Amino acid sequence: MEKCDNYVEIEKNSSGEGLRIGIVMSRFNIDVCEGLLSACACALRKHGVTDGDITLASVPGALEIPLVLQKLAKSGKFDALI
């Protein structure tokens, strides 16, 4: 592909080792949310994220989720937020 020879290509890397992840979970429907949290944590571990690098913030309902995500994002302490 001659037209793309000068582009910088980002290589695929699905390793989560060393990444700091913030998760915000609603407590409104706790049974559903705990199931989602469990699956999320399992997937993160599968990709090398350690439990010590995961921070969980629980909020009363769905309306608070964006506000807490915004606060976590502004803290600069996380590589990714869920």
Backbone as XML, in Angstrom:
<?xml version="1.0"?>
<chain id="A" units="angstrom">
  <residue number="1" name="MET">
    <atom name="N" x="0.843" y="-1.187" z="0.000"/>
    <atom name="CA" x="0.000" y="0.000" z="0.000"/>
    <atom name="C" x="0.882" y="1.242" z="0.000"/>
  </residue>
  <residue number="2" name="GLU">
    <atom name="N" x="1.166" y="1.696" z="-1.143"/>
    <atom name="CA" x="2.068" y="2.816" z="-1.319"/>
    <atom name="C" x="1.566" y="4.094" z="-0.647"/>
  </residue>
  <residue number="3" name="LYS">
    <atom name="N" x="0.252" y="4.348" z="-0.673"/>
    <atom name="CA" x="-0.305" y="5.573" z="-0.107"/>
    <atom name="C" x="-0.196" y="5.614" z="1.418"/>
  </residue>
  <residue number="4" name="CYS">
    <atom name="N" x="0.004" y="4.481" z="2.066"/>
    <atom name="CA" x="0.029" y="4.426" z="3.532"/>
    <atom name="C" x="1.430" y="4.227" z="4.099"/>
  </residue>
  <residue number="5" name="ASP">
    <atom name="N" x="2.442" y="4.222" z="3.269"/>
    <atom name="CA" x="3.805" y="3.958" z="3.743"/>
    <atom name="C" x="4.316" y="5.007" z="4.720"/>
  </residue>
  <residue number="6" name="ASN">
    <atom name="N" x="3.829" y="6.218" z="4.653"/>
    <atom name="CA" x="4.330" y="7.290" z="5.505"/>
    <atom name="C" x="3.540" y="7.464" z="6.799"/>
  </residue>
  <residue number="7" name="TYR">
    <atom name="N" x="2.507" y="6.641" z="6.997"/>
    <atom name="CA" x="1.689" y="6.759" z="8.200"/>
    <atom name="C" x="2.329" y="6.016" z="9.357"/>
  </residue>
  <residue number="8" name="VAL">
    <atom name="N" x="2.103" y="6.531" z="10.543"/>
    <atom name="CA" x="2.512" y="5.822" z="11.754"/>
    <atom name="C" x="1.365" y="4.906" z="12.142"/>
  </residue>
  <residue number="9" name="GLU">
    <atom name="N" x="1.659" y="3.635" z="12.275"/>
    <atom name="CA" x="0.618" y="2.663" z="12.612"/>
    <atom name="C" x="0.739" y="2.257" z="14.069"/>
  </residue>
  <residue number="10" name="ILE">
    <atom name="N" x="-0.383" y="2.273" z="14.765"/>
    <atom name="CA" x="-0.417" y="1.844" z="16.164"/>
    <atom name="C" x="-0.657" y="0.344" z="16.178"/>
  </residue>
  <residue number="11" name="GLU">
    <atom name="N" x="0.256" y="-0.369" z="16.786"/>
    <atom name="CA" x="0.151" y="-1.822" z="16.839"/>
    <atom name="C" x="-0.900" y="-2.243" z="17.857"/>
  </residue>
  <residue number="12" name="LYS">
    <atom name="N" x="-1.588" y="-3.317" z="17.557"/>
    <atom name="CA" x="-2.596" y="-3.868" z="18.470"/>
    <atom name="C" x="-1.905" y="-4.396" z="19.729"/>
  </residue>
  <residue number="13" name="ASN">
    <atom name="N" x="-2.444" y="-4.032" z="20.874"/>
    <atom name="CA" x="-1.923" y="-4.509" z="22.146"/>
    <atom name="C" x="-3.105" y="-4.623" z="23.103"/>
  </residue>
  <residue number="14" name="SER">
    <atom name="N" x="-3.492" y="-5.840" z="23.422"/>
    <atom name="CA" x="-4.632" y="-6.026" z="24.320"/>
    <atom name="C" x="-4.194" y="-6.351" z="25.737"/>
  </residue>
  <residue number="15" name="SER">
    <atom name="N" x="-2.925" y="-6.110" z="26.047"/>
    <atom name="CA" x="-2.440" y="-6.359" z="27.402"/>
    <atom name="C" x="-2.865" y="-5.216" z="28.322"/>
  </residue>
  <residue number="16" name="GLY">
    <atom name="N" x="-3.387" y="-5.580" z="29.470"/>
    <atom name="CA" x="-3.799" y="-4.586" z="30.443"/>
    <atom name="C" x="-2.817" y="-4.443" z="31.595"/>
  </residue>
  <residue number="17" name="GLU">
    <atom name="N" x="-1.678" y="-5.091" z="31.479"/>
    <atom name="CA" x="-0.691" y="-5.050" z="32.559"/>
    <atom name="C" x="-0.279" y="-3.617" z="32.858"/>
  </residue>
  <residue number="18" name="GLY">
    <atom name="N" x="-0.360" y="-3.251" z="34.127"/>
    <atom name="CA" x="0.048" y="-1.930" z="34.562"/>
    <atom name="C" x="-0.977" y="-0.832" z="34.347"/>
  </residue>
  <residue number="19" name="LEU">
    <atom name="N" x="-2.103" y="-1.145" z="33.727"/>
    <atom name="CA" x="-3.133" y="-0.125" z="33.520"/>
    <atom name="C" x="-3.957" y="0.071" z="34.787"/>
  </residue>
  <residue number="20" name="ARG">
    <atom name="N" x="-4.280" y="1.300" z="35.071"/>
    <atom name="CA" x="-5.129" y="1.630" z="36.222"/>
    <atom name="C" x="-6.534" y="1.894" z="35.700"/>
  </residue>
  <residue number="21" name="ILE">
    <atom name="N" x="-7.486" y="1.113" z="36.176"/>
    <atom name="CA" x="-8.851" y="1.144" z="35.664"/>
    <atom name="C" x="-9.798" y="1.638" z="36.756"/>
  </residue>
  <residue number="22" name="GLY">
    <atom name="N" x="-10.666" y="2.557" z="36.415"/>
    <atom name="CA" x="-11.722" y="3.014" z="37.314"/>
    <atom name="C" x="-13.065" y="2.509" z="36.812"/>
  </residue>
  <residue number="23" name="ILE">
    <atom name="N" x="-13.853" y="1.954" z="37.721"/>
    <atom name="CA" x="-15.184" y="1.450" z="37.367"/>
    <atom name="C" x="-16.216" y="2.170" z="38.218"/>
  </residue>
  <residue number="24" name="VAL">
    <atom name="N" x="-17.282" y="2.646" z="37.589"/>
    <atom name="CA" x="-18.390" y="3.253" z="38.320"/>
    <atom name="C" x="-19.607" y="2.347" z="38.138"/>
  </residue>
  <residue number="25" name="MET">
    <atom name="N" x="-20.206" y="1.961" z="39.259"/>
    <atom name="CA" x="-21.332" y="1.030" z="39.248"/>
    <atom name="C" x="-22.507" y="1.603" z="40.029"/>
  </residue>
  <residue number="26" name="SER">
    <atom name="N" x="-23.684" y="1.471" z="39.466"/>
    <atom name="CA" x="-24.906" y="1.893" z="40.142"/>
    <atom name="C" x="-25.354" y="0.823" z="41.138"/>
  </residue>
  <residue number="27" name="ARG">
    <atom name="N" x="-25.930" y="1.257" z="42.236"/>
    <atom name="CA" x="-26.482" y="0.322" z="43.221"/>
    <atom name="C" x="-27.992" y="0.139" z="43.047"/>
  </residue>
  <residue number="28" name="PHE">
    <atom name="N" x="-28.590" y="0.786" z="42.048"/>
    <atom name="CA" x="-30.037" y="0.765" z="41.901"/>
    <atom name="C" x="-30.580" y="-0.649" z="41.721"/>
  </residue>
  <residue number="29" name="ASN">
    <atom name="N" x="-30.038" y="-1.401" z="40.811"/>
    <atom name="CA" x="-30.446" y="-2.793" z="40.597"/>
    <atom name="C" x="-29.221" y="-3.651" z="40.885"/>
  </residue>
  <residue number="30" name="ILE">
    <atom name="N" x="-28.941" y="-3.851" z="42.159"/>
    <atom name="CA" x="-27.676" y="-4.419" z="42.616"/>
    <atom name="C" x="-27.401" y="-5.810" z="42.048"/>
  </residue>
  <residue number="31" name="ASP">
    <atom name="N" x="-28.423" y="-6.636" z="41.884"/>
    <atom name="CA" x="-28.195" y="-7.987" z="41.352"/>
    <atom name="C" x="-27.633" y="-7.940" z="39.934"/>
  </residue>
  <residue number="32" name="VAL">
    <atom name="N" x="-28.228" y="-7.112" z="39.104"/>
    <atom name="CA" x="-27.760" y="-6.971" z="37.726"/>
    <atom name="C" x="-26.371" y="-6.327" z="37.705"/>
  </residue>
  <residue number="33" name="CYS">
    <atom name="N" x="-26.203" y="-5.269" z="38.476"/>
    <atom name="CA" x="-24.941" y="-4.526" z="38.456"/>
    <atom name="C" x="-23.778" y="-5.356" z="38.995"/>
  </residue>
  <residue number="34" name="GLU">
    <atom name="N" x="-24.012" y="-6.154" z="40.020"/>
    <atom name="CA" x="-22.936" y="-7.005" z="40.541"/>
    <atom name="C" x="-22.547" y="-8.075" z="39.527"/>
  </residue>
  <residue number="35" name="GLY">
    <atom name="N" x="-23.520" y="-8.577" z="38.756"/>
    <atom name="CA" x="-23.206" y="-9.519" z="37.691"/>
    <atom name="C" x="-22.355" y="-8.879" z="36.612"/>
  </residue>
  <residue number="36" name="LEU">
    <atom name="N" x="-22.702" y="-7.646" z="36.232"/>
    <atom name="CA" x="-21.922" y="-6.909" z="35.237"/>
    <atom name="C" x="-20.516" y="-6.613" z="35.760"/>
  </residue>
  <residue number="37" name="LEU">
    <atom name="N" x="-20.423" y="-6.240" z="37.031"/>
    <atom name="CA" x="-19.120" y="-5.962" z="37.640"/>
    <atom name="C" x="-18.247" y="-7.211" z="37.648"/>
  </residue>
  <residue number="38" name="SER">
    <atom name="N" x="-18.835" y="-8.333" z="37.994"/>
    <atom name="CA" x="-18.094" y="-9.592" z="38.027"/>
    <atom name="C" x="-17.546" y="-9.947" z="36.652"/>
  </residue>
  <residue number="39" name="ALA">
    <atom name="N" x="-18.371" y="-9.826" z="35.628"/>
    <atom name="CA" x="-17.932" y="-10.121" z="34.263"/>
    <atom name="C" x="-16.855" y="-9.144" z="33.809"/>
  </residue>
  <residue number="40" name="CYS">
    <atom name="N" x="-17.012" y="-7.884" z="34.159"/>
    <atom name="CA" x="-16.040" y="-6.860" z="33.793"/>
    <atom name="C" x="-14.685" y="-7.145" z="34.441"/>
  </residue>
  <residue number="41" name="ALA">
    <atom name="N" x="-14.696" y="-7.437" z="35.743"/>
    <atom name="CA" x="-13.453" y="-7.725" z="36.460"/>
    <atom name="C" x="-12.786" y="-8.978" z="35.901"/>
  </residue>
  <residue number="42" name="CYS">
    <atom name="N" x="-13.576" y="-9.974" z="35.555"/>
    <atom name="CA" x="-13.044" y="-11.207" z="34.973"/>
    <atom name="C" x="-12.345" y="-10.916" z="33.642"/>
  </residue>
  <residue number="43" name="ALA">
    <atom name="N" x="-12.967" y="-10.112" z="32.804"/>
    <atom name="CA" x="-12.376" y="-9.761" z="31.509"/>
    <atom name="C" x="-11.096" y="-8.946" z="31.698"/>
  </residue>
  <residue number="44" name="LEU">
    <atom name="N" x="-11.094" y="-8.032" z="32.660"/>
    <atom name="CA" x="-9.892" y="-7.237" z="32.919"/>
    <atom name="C" x="-8.750" y="-8.127" z="33.393"/>
  </residue>
  <residue number="45" name="ARG">
    <atom name="N" x="-9.036" y="-9.055" z="34.308"/>
    <atom name="CA" x="-8.006" y="-9.983" z="34.789"/>
    <atom name="C" x="-7.460" y="-10.832" z="33.645"/>
  </residue>
  <residue number="46" name="LYS">
    <atom name="N" x="-8.339" y="-11.245" z="32.757"/>
    <atom name="CA" x="-7.937" y="-12.062" z="31.602"/>
    <atom name="C" x="-6.896" y="-11.326" z="30.756"/>
  </residue>
  <residue number="47" name="HIS">
    <atom name="N" x="-6.974" y="-10.008" z="30.734"/>
    <atom name="CA" x="-6.043" y="-9.201" z="29.952"/>
    <atom name="C" x="-4.884" y="-8.662" z="30.788"/>
  </residue>
  <residue number="48" name="GLY">
    <atom name="N" x="-4.726" y="-9.155" z="32.017"/>
    <atom name="CA" x="-3.548" y="-8.816" z="32.808"/>
    <atom name="C" x="-3.695" y="-7.687" z="33.800"/>
  </residue>
  <residue number="49" name="VAL">
    <atom name="N" x="-4.883" y="-7.143" z="33.963"/>
    <atom name="CA" x="-5.097" y="-6.084" z="34.958"/>
    <atom name="C" x="-5.212" y="-6.746" z="36.330"/>
  </residue>
  <residue number="50" name="THR">
    <atom name="N" x="-4.472" y="-6.256" z="37.304"/>
    <atom name="CA" x="-4.525" y="-6.827" z="38.645"/>
    <atom name="C" x="-5.630" y="-6.166" z="39.460"/>
  </residue>
  <residue number="51" name="ASP">
    <atom name="N" x="-6.102" y="-6.873" z="40.476"/>
    <atom name="CA" x="-7.155" y="-6.338" z="41.345"/>
    <atom name="C" x="-6.724" y="-5.022" z="41.996"/>
  </residue>
  <residue number="52" name="GLY">
    <atom name="N" x="-5.445" y="-4.890" z="42.309"/>
    <atom name="CA" x="-4.935" y="-3.674" z="42.930"/>
    <atom name="C" x="-4.961" y="-2.465" z="42.014"/>
  </residue>
  <residue number="53" name="ASP">
    <atom name="N" x="-5.099" y="-2.699" z="40.721"/>
    <atom name="CA" x="-5.147" y="-1.601" z="39.757"/>
    <atom name="C" x="-6.577" y="-1.232" z="39.351"/>
  </residue>
  <residue number="54" name="ILE">
    <atom name="N" x="-7.552" y="-1.846" z="40.009"/>
    <atom name="CA" x="-8.961" y="-1.552" z="39.737"/>
    <atom name="C" x="-9.551" y="-0.788" z="40.915"/>
  </residue>
  <residue number="55" name="THR">
    <atom name="N" x="-10.165" y="0.340" z="40.637"/>
    <atom name="CA" x="-10.845" y="1.133" z="41.658"/>
    <atom name="C" x="-12.331" y="1.145" z="41.324"/>
  </residue>
  <residue number="56" name="LEU">
    <atom name="N" x="-13.163" y="0.820" z="42.309"/>
    <atom name="CA" x="-14.611" y="0.784" z="42.127"/>
    <atom name="C" x="-15.259" y="1.921" z="42.900"/>
  </residue>
  <residue number="57" name="ALA">
    <atom name="N" x="-16.110" y="2.673" z="42.216"/>
    <atom name="CA" x="-16.930" y="3.698" z="42.853"/>
    <atom name="C" x="-18.383" y="3.296" z="42.629"/>
  </residue>
  <residue number="58" name="SER">
    <atom name="N" x="-19.132" y="3.120" z="43.708"/>
    <atom name="CA" x="-20.550" y="2.793" z="43.545"/>
    <atom name="C" x="-21.385" y="4.032" z="43.840"/>
  </residue>
  <residue number="59" name="VAL">
    <atom name="N" x="-22.435" y="4.185" z="43.050"/>
    <atom name="CA" x="-23.299" y="5.360" z="43.168"/>
    <atom name="C" x="-24.750" y="4.894" z="43.289"/>
  </residue>
  <residue number="60" name="PRO">
    <atom name="N" x="-25.643" y="5.749" z="43.801"/>
    <atom name="CA" x="-27.032" y="5.332" z="44.014"/>
    <atom name="C" x="-27.777" y="4.915" z="42.744"/>
  </residue>
  <residue number="61" name="GLY">
    <atom name="N" x="-27.587" y="5.646" z="41.652"/>
    <atom name="CA" x="-28.352" y="5.350" z="40.439"/>
    <atom name="C" x="-27.601" y="5.763" z="39.196"/>
  </residue>
  <residue number="62" name="ALA">
    <atom name="N" x="-28.262" y="5.644" z="38.058"/>
    <atom name="CA" x="-27.631" y="5.907" z="36.770"/>
    <atom name="C" x="-27.287" y="7.390" z="36.561"/>
  </residue>
  <residue number="63" name="LEU">
    <atom name="N" x="-28.049" y="8.281" z="37.163"/>
    <atom name="CA" x="-27.809" y="9.711" z="36.951"/>
    <atom name="C" x="-26.472" y="10.176" z="37.513"/>
  </residue>
  <residue number="64" name="GLU">
    <atom name="N" x="-25.985" y="9.500" z="38.525"/>
    <atom name="CA" x="-24.716" y="9.909" z="39.153"/>
    <atom name="C" x="-23.495" y="9.388" z="38.410"/>
  </residue>
  <residue number="65" name="ILE">
    <atom name="N" x="-23.678" y="8.384" z="37.570"/>
    <atom name="CA" x="-22.538" y="7.751" z="36.894"/>
    <atom name="C" x="-21.707" y="8.755" z="36.087"/>
  </residue>
  <residue number="66" name="PRO">
    <atom name="N" x="-22.293" y="9.584" z="35.213"/>
    <atom name="CA" x="-21.464" y="10.514" z="34.433"/>
    <atom name="C" x="-20.699" y="11.517" z="35.297"/>
  </residue>
  <residue number="67" name="LEU">
    <atom name="N" x="-21.306" y="11.952" z="36.380"/>
    <atom name="CA" x="-20.633" y="12.925" z="37.255"/>
    <atom name="C" x="-19.408" y="12.315" z="37.921"/>
  </residue>
  <residue number="68" name="VAL">
    <atom name="N" x="-19.538" y="11.072" z="38.380"/>
    <atom name="CA" x="-18.411" y="10.405" z="39.034"/>
    <atom name="C" x="-17.341" y="10.059" z="37.998"/>
  </residue>
  <residue number="69" name="LEU">
    <atom name="N" x="-17.748" y="9.619" z="36.813"/>
    <atom name="CA" x="-16.777" y="9.354" z="35.750"/>
    <atom name="C" x="-15.997" y="10.622" z="35.405"/>
  </residue>
  <residue number="70" name="GLN">
    <atom name="N" x="-16.683" y="11.746" z="35.355"/>
    <atom name="CA" x="-16.017" y="13.017" z="35.062"/>
    <atom name="C" x="-14.994" y="13.358" z="36.145"/>
  </residue>
  <residue number="71" name="LYS">
    <atom name="N" x="-15.370" y="13.152" z="37.389"/>
    <atom name="CA" x="-14.451" y="13.442" z="38.492"/>
    <atom name="C" x="-13.229" y="12.519" z="38.435"/>
  </residue>
  <residue number="72" name="LEU">
    <atom name="N" x="-13.460" y="11.238" z="38.151"/>
    <atom name="CA" x="-12.348" y="10.300" z="38.042"/>
    <atom name="C" x="-11.444" y="10.672" z="36.872"/>
  </residue>
  <residue number="73" name="ALA">
    <atom name="N" x="-12.038" y="11.074" z="35.751"/>
    <atom name="CA" x="-11.249" y="11.457" z="34.579"/>
    <atom name="C" x="-10.371" y="12.672" z="34.876"/>
  </residue>
  <residue number="74" name="LYS">
    <atom name="N" x="-10.925" y="13.642" z="35.572"/>
    <atom name="CA" x="-10.169" y="14.859" z="35.903"/>
    <atom name="C" x="-9.053" y="14.598" z="36.910"/>
  </residue>
  <residue number="75" name="SER">
    <atom name="N" x="-9.153" y="13.498" z="37.666"/>
    <atom name="CA" x="-8.116" y="13.195" z="38.658"/>
    <atom name="C" x="-6.793" y="12.806" z="38.005"/>
  </residue>
  <residue number="76" name="GLY">
    <atom name="N" x="-6.847" y="12.302" z="36.785"/>
    <atom name="CA" x="-5.622" y="11.892" z="36.094"/>
    <atom name="C" x="-5.007" y="10.621" z="36.632"/>
  </residue>
  <residue number="77" name="LYS">
    <atom name="N" x="-5.711" y="9.905" z="37.495"/>
    <atom name="CA" x="-5.172" y="8.709" z="38.120"/>
    <atom name="C" x="-5.463" y="7.417" z="37.345"/>
  </residue>
  <residue number="78" name="PHE">
    <atom name="N" x="-6.246" y="7.501" z="36.282"/>
    <atom name="CA" x="-6.707" y="6.297" z="35.603"/>
    <atom name="C" x="-6.320" y="6.314" z="34.129"/>
  </residue>
  <residue number="79" name="ASP">
    <atom name="N" x="-6.032" y="5.109" z="33.614"/>
    <atom name="CA" x="-5.748" y="4.951" z="32.190"/>
    <atom name="C" x="-7.031" y="4.723" z="31.404"/>
  </residue>
  <residue number="80" name="ALA">
    <atom name="N" x="-8.033" y="4.153" z="32.067"/>
    <atom name="CA" x="-9.325" y="3.886" z="31.418"/>
    <atom name="C" x="-10.427" y="3.891" z="32.466"/>
  </residue>
  <residue number="81" name="LEU">
    <atom name="N" x="-11.620" y="4.273" z="32.033"/>
    <atom name="CA" x="-12.790" y="4.296" z="32.911"/>
    <atom name="C" x="-13.913" y="3.482" z="32.287"/>
  </residue>
  <residue number="82" name="ILE">
    <atom name="N" x="-14.638" y="2.766" z="33.144"/>
    <atom name="CA" x="-15.745" y="1.936" z="32.697"/>
    <atom name="C" x="-16.984" y="2.347" z="33.477"/>
  </residue>
</chain>
